[in-house]
């Protein structure tokens, strides 16, 4: 069925639902407008603050309608515009510093982010897998996060939703969701220019222009950003590594032809032209992982003119690389990769969305969200040594179309309800060539993984809240989802991408079925597979408010993440149909059953806010990476762990001892264990992996403070934040855990801003990682090659910021 037909049929079906007259009247509700409860809460809060007796109220859309944060029976961390300013945030990864239970890292590309909530994270980043955390910008699902780190500007608020999102949100997720709201056009002329200068020759220019085009009817908002920053290190040829060179922008057109109709058209782009990412070995494991004739020390020995088959010569190779390893570990040297040309880390992203809100009647709102996104990425990376151990080339390209329709009636009286449908179609290609120990490991010159991806998702959902009384509410939701995953493999060994000189007689071959058994001959490799996954998810919750400032709630929900296929390539053709099916076998969907209780409260005349949530999750068919032997070659595959349990909680406290001082603290605990993790490798051997750790820290906490001093013409605001997280294993599939793990550490950030009201000018100084802590944010398991890599976090960064508003 075509996308156009699906959209038309969905619109007809949802309009038909709207025809009957509802039993209870709903006045002035819209998912794009604040509910009467939220508005009243804000008005009360503003009055209380003016009287100097209360903390701020925050309006969130965690349940696809506007509500006070303290009225939402969901564990939510709201990061406001002011908090973003206090942290000098230009990178979405930094919000993890103030959101307990959330982890954000980046591996492989500076423009992409990897998210984890409550112990659940993605098994892989490729197009044939789904993440455990959904990302939404102005209601639009962002399935691939390329470019999101570099274009995170002009943001109004971020909501971090914790726990499965299996009903209201477009894509099913097991871990949670990030609901990001940008600044929208207004009907007043204005804007600002923001200049940031910092160390590493950091230069950032941001400009925003708000244009009223037709009085109270049409307005536009344009945002442009340019970033230039030197690298944190350089390679052997002096080329910069881990630099930042980004141009991004967003344009929005808001139209309100009538009181009943609102239209928002938006478009965005990101262009990143960075050099290679930063990576380094964290510990010296070469004598264990790299000691073999076809591994790293054998490769180094051959480059030195020695015999890789000689143990003595491999020890001589180790002596040659040992000074570089020590320099990495001691911090005397940051990066030193093999090669003479800069390695690209290029990303292009563009997208557009059309959001329409229409008030069908006084009590029913219809909302349509249509989106199209495109990205392509090109990246080259190499081993972080002056010796040629590994060179990897990759490209990725994806197109995504989505359509969502929502019908709702919500006013906090009687029965509130929402019903909707979601459709998503994604196509793309992922290509990777890896030249691994090329002088001594001839079978991997050069292993190419090449797959054409076709994914689709179709879902329908309904959720309703019955307001039993002013104090008690009951909520139920149900969603049915059908996902299809398809991939057309062209995996092969292609000498065209191998490092010269090539061994004599090297020829390309398909890494599929042997030609003698009927398989394709190089380069005509083709093996197409596909599978459909269906799932029903739900939500049940109850919340009770004994007083105005206290709410308790309990909920039970089911989340689901679709299955898929692993796209990595065996280095040699398989020898049977059974072996071919095993090498490219799909993994199953995973499900999580979540049980949660929570408390939201204000105390001491609303000067103290305490929010607490505890949860228990029964986790089944967990998608995890394992290292498997396929036709004599170790490859990374995604398999399903049988069972696991996760339990823990989050506590967030906000206090205002007096008007000028704000204090906040947050802590989270995650206890994640496998009940039974057994997998069968391609040789039929049973692997017991139950003792593996989950790739998240057990403990996290943050402490923050902000002090505002009012002046005759403006104010001075000083803020600081300390975020700490416990020890973490980035790659539980690695044998040498000390080389892919990070010990506990903390980061200290601070900012002082001086606002001159009459000049509409703000001057600030900021610092991040002020203690210059060395830490890793991710890792790669390369033990089959001879070493493991970690990806370091940013060093100490500081600078000045000037913002002129008009």
ZIFEN-V588846 format. One record per backbone hydrogen bond with DSSP energy under -1.0 kcal/mol. NH is the residue of the N-H (numbers start at 1). CO is the residue of the C=O. E is the energy in kcal/mol with one decimal. If there is no record, write none. Layout:
[[NH	CO	E] [NH	CO	E]]
This chain:
[[6	2	-2.0] [7	3	-2.2] [8	4	-2.3] [9	5	-2.8] [10	6	-2.3] [11	7	-2.3] [12	8	-2.3] [13	9	-2.5] [14	10	-2.6] [15	11	-2.2] [16	12	-2.1] [17	13	-1.6] [18	14	-1.1] [19	16	-1.1] [33	30	-1.3] [39	35	-2.8] [40	36	-2.4] [41	37	-2.6] [42	38	-2.5] [43	39	-2.5] [44	40	-2.7] [45	41	-2.5] [46	42	-2.8] [47	43	-2.0] [48	44	-2.5] [49	45	-2.9] [50	46	-2.3] [51	47	-1.5] [52	49	-1.7] [53	48	-2.4] [55	606	-1.7] [60	67	-3.1] [64	61	-2.0] [67	60	-2.5] [69	58	-3.1] [71	68	-2.0] [72	69	-1.2] [74	72	-1.8] [77	160	-1.9] [79	158	-3.2] [84	80	-2.3] [85	81	-1.9] [86	82	-2.5] [87	83	-1.8] [88	85	-1.2] [89	84	-2.4] [94	91	-2.0] [95	92	-1.6] [96	93	-1.1] [97	94	-1.6] [98	95	-1.5] [102	99	-1.9] [103	116	-2.8] [105	114	-2.3] [112	109	-1.2] [114	105	-3.3] [116	103	-2.1] [117	120	-1.7] [118	101	-1.8] [120	117	-1.7] [129	126	-1.6] [134	176	-2.4] [136	178	-2.7] [137	140	-2.3] [138	180	-3.1] [140	137	-1.9] [142	135	-3.2] [148	145	-1.7] [149	111	-1.3] [153	151	-1.5] [156	181	-2.5] [157	181	-1.7] [158	79	-2.1] [159	179	-2.2] [160	77	-2.9] [161	177	-3.0] [162	75	-2.3] [163	175	-2.5] [165	173	-1.8] [175	132	-2.6] [176	132	-1.3] [177	161	-2.0] [178	134	-2.9] [179	159	-3.0] [180	136	-3.5] [181	157	-2.9] [183	154	-2.2] [190	210	-1.8] [192	208	-1.8] [193	804	-2.3] [194	206	-3.6] [195	802	-2.9] [196	204	-2.8] [197	800	-2.3] [198	202	-2.1] [199	798	-2.0] [202	198	-1.1] [203	228	-3.0] [204	196	-2.5] [205	226	-2.6] [206	194	-3.0] [207	224	-2.7] [208	192	-2.8] [209	222	-2.4] [210	190	-3.6] [211	220	-3.2] [213	218	-2.1] [214	218	-2.2] [217	214	-2.8] [218	214	-2.2] [219	254	-2.5] [220	211	-2.9] [221	252	-2.3] [222	209	-2.5] [223	250	-3.1] [224	207	-2.4] [225	248	-2.8] [226	205	-2.5] [227	246	-2.9] [228	203	-2.5] [229	244	-2.4] [230	200	-2.8] [232	241	-1.2] [233	241	-1.3] [235	239	-2.4] [236	337	-1.9] [238	235	-2.0] [241	233	-2.4] [242	276	-3.3] [244	229	-2.1] [246	227	-1.7] [247	271	-2.3] [248	225	-2.4] [249	269	-2.2] [250	223	-2.5] [251	267	-2.8] [252	221	-2.6] [253	265	-3.0] [254	219	-3.2] [255	263	-3.0] [256	217	-3.1] [262	357	-2.6] [263	255	-3.1] [264	355	-2.8] [265	253	-2.7] [266	353	-2.5] [267	251	-2.4] [268	351	-2.3] [269	249	-2.2] [270	349	-2.5] [271	247	-2.7] [272	347	-3.2] [273	245	-2.9] [274	345	-1.6] [280	790	-2.2] [288	285	-1.2] [289	285	-2.8] [290	286	-1.2] [292	290	-1.4] [295	292	-1.5] [296	785	-1.3] [297	290	-2.3] [298	292	-1.1] [299	295	-2.4] [300	296	-2.6] [301	297	-2.4] [302	298	-2.1] [303	299	-2.0] [304	300	-1.7] [305	302	-1.4] [306	301	-3.2] [310	307	-1.7] [314	310	-2.1] [315	311	-1.8] [316	312	-1.7] [317	313	-2.0] [318	314	-2.1] [319	315	-2.1] [320	316	-1.4] [321	317	-1.7] [322	318	-2.0] [325	321	-2.0] [326	322	-2.7] [327	323	-1.9] [328	324	-2.1] [329	325	-2.4] [330	326	-2.6] [331	327	-1.0] [333	327	-1.7] [338	383	-1.2] [345	274	-2.5] [346	378	-2.8] [347	272	-1.8] [348	376	-2.6] [349	270	-2.5] [350	374	-2.4] [351	268	-2.2] [352	372	-2.6] [353	266	-2.5] [354	370	-2.7] [355	264	-2.8] [356	368	-2.5] [357	262	-2.9] [358	366	-3.0] [359	260	-2.5] [360	358	-1.1] [360	364	-1.2] [361	364	-1.5] [365	408	-2.7] [366	358	-3.1] [367	406	-3.2] [368	356	-2.4] [369	404	-2.9] [370	354	-2.6] [371	402	-2.6] [372	352	-2.4] [373	400	-2.5] [374	350	-2.9] [375	398	-2.1] [376	348	-2.2] [377	396	-2.8] [378	346	-2.4] [379	394	-2.7] [380	344	-2.2] [381	392	-2.5] [383	390	-2.1] [385	383	-1.8] [389	387	-1.2] [391	435	-1.7] [392	381	-3.1] [393	433	-3.0] [394	379	-2.5] [395	431	-2.6] [396	377	-2.0] [397	429	-2.4] [398	375	-2.4] [399	427	-3.1] [400	373	-2.8] [401	425	-2.7] [402	371	-2.5] [403	423	-2.6] [404	369	-2.4] [405	421	-2.4] [406	367	-3.1] [407	419	-3.2] [408	365	-2.4] [409	417	-2.6] [416	465	-3.2] [417	409	-2.2] [418	463	-2.9] [419	407	-2.8] [420	461	-2.5] [421	405	-2.0] [422	459	-2.8] [423	403	-2.5] [424	457	-2.5] [425	401	-2.8] [426	455	-3.1] [427	399	-2.2] [428	453	-1.7] [429	397	-2.2] [430	451	-2.2] [431	395	-2.7] [432	449	-2.5] [433	393	-2.9] [434	447	-2.4] [435	391	-3.2] [437	389	-3.3] [440	437	-1.5] [441	437	-2.2] [444	441	-1.5] [445	442	-1.1] [447	434	-1.3] [447	444	-1.4] [448	492	-3.5] [449	432	-3.0] [451	430	-2.4] [452	488	-2.0] [453	428	-3.1] [454	486	-2.4] [455	426	-3.2] [456	484	-2.0] [457	424	-2.4] [458	482	-2.1] [459	422	-2.7] [460	480	-1.9] [461	420	-2.6] [462	478	-2.4] [463	418	-2.9] [464	476	-2.7] [465	416	-3.0] [466	474	-3.3] [467	414	-3.1] [468	466	-1.5] [469	472	-1.8] [473	543	-2.3] [474	466	-2.0] [475	541	-3.0] [476	464	-2.4] [477	539	-2.7] [478	462	-2.8] [479	537	-2.5] [480	460	-2.5] [481	535	-2.8] [482	458	-2.6] [483	533	-3.4] [484	456	-2.7] [485	531	-2.8] [486	454	-1.4] [487	529	-2.4] [488	452	-2.2] [489	527	-2.9] [490	450	-3.3] [492	448	-2.2] [493	509	-3.4] [494	446	-2.6] [497	494	-1.7] [498	495	-1.8] [506	503	-1.5] [509	493	-2.0] [511	491	-1.8] [514	574	-1.9] [517	514	-1.7] [518	515	-1.9] [519	514	-2.2] [524	521	-2.1] [525	523	-2.2] [527	489	-1.3] [529	487	-2.5] [531	485	-2.4] [533	483	-3.7] [535	481	-2.3] [537	479	-2.6] [539	477	-2.1] [540	556	-2.7] [541	475	-2.6] [542	554	-2.4] [543	473	-2.1] [544	552	-2.9] [545	471	-2.4] [550	547	-1.3] [551	600	-2.8] [552	544	-2.6] [553	598	-2.1] [554	542	-2.2] [555	596	-2.8] [556	540	-3.0] [557	594	-2.2] [558	538	-2.2] [559	592	-2.7] [561	590	-2.4] [564	587	-1.5] [574	512	-2.5] [580	576	-2.1] [581	577	-2.7] [582	578	-2.1] [583	579	-2.3] [584	580	-1.6] [585	582	-1.1] [587	564	-2.4] [590	561	-2.1] [591	620	-1.8] [592	559	-2.0] [593	618	-2.5] [594	557	-3.1] [595	616	-2.7] [596	555	-2.7] [597	614	-2.4] [598	553	-2.4] [599	612	-3.2] [600	551	-2.9] [601	610	-1.6] [602	549	-2.6] [603	608	-3.3] [607	603	-1.3] [608	603	-2.1] [609	654	-3.4] [610	601	-2.2] [611	652	-2.8] [612	599	-2.9] [613	650	-2.3] [614	597	-2.8] [615	648	-2.4] [616	595	-2.3] [617	646	-3.1] [618	593	-2.6] [619	644	-2.7] [620	591	-2.9] [621	642	-2.2] [624	639	-3.0] [626	637	-3.0] [628	635	-3.1] [630	633	-3.1] [633	630	-1.5] [635	628	-3.0] [637	626	-2.7] [639	624	-3.1] [641	622	-4.0] [643	676	-1.6] [644	619	-2.4] [645	673	-2.8] [646	617	-2.0] [647	671	-2.1] [648	615	-1.8] [649	669	-1.7] [650	613	-2.3] [651	667	-2.6] [652	611	-2.8] [653	665	-3.1] [654	609	-2.4] [655	663	-3.0] [656	607	-2.2] [661	658	-1.6] [662	706	-2.8] [663	655	-3.0] [664	704	-2.3] [665	653	-2.4] [666	702	-2.1] [667	651	-2.3] [668	700	-2.6] [669	649	-2.4] [670	698	-2.6] [671	647	-3.0] [673	645	-2.5] [675	643	-1.3] [676	643	-1.4] [679	687	-2.1] [681	685	-2.3] [684	681	-2.2] [687	679	-3.6] [689	677	-3.5] [692	689	-1.8] [696	694	-1.7] [700	668	-1.8] [701	724	-2.4] [702	666	-2.5] [703	722	-2.5] [704	664	-2.9] [705	720	-2.2] [706	662	-2.4] [707	718	-3.0] [708	660	-2.6] [709	716	-3.3] [711	714	-2.7] [715	755	-1.5] [716	709	-2.3] [717	753	-2.8] [718	707	-2.6] [719	751	-2.9] [720	705	-2.4] [721	749	-2.3] [722	703	-3.0] [723	747	-2.4] [724	701	-3.1] [725	745	-2.3] [726	699	-2.7] [728	742	-2.5] [730	740	-2.4] [734	731	-2.0] [737	735	-1.6] [739	736	-1.5] [740	737	-1.5] [742	728	-2.9] [745	725	-1.9] [747	723	-2.9] [749	721	-2.8] [750	767	-2.5] [751	719	-2.5] [752	765	-2.3] [753	717	-2.8] [754	763	-3.5] [755	715	-3.1] [756	761	-3.4] [760	757	-1.1] [761	756	-1.9] [762	803	-2.5] [763	754	-2.6] [764	801	-2.5] [765	752	-2.1] [766	799	-2.2] [767	750	-2.5] [768	797	-3.4] [770	748	-2.8] [772	769	-2.4] [777	791	-3.1] [780	789	-2.6] [785	782	-1.7] [786	782	-2.2] [787	782	-1.5] [789	780	-1.6] [790	280	-2.6] [791	778	-2.6] [793	775	-3.0] [797	768	-2.2] [799	766	-2.0] [800	197	-2.8] [801	764	-2.8] [802	195	-2.8] [803	762	-2.7] [804	193	-2.7] [805	760	-3.0] [806	191	-2.4]]
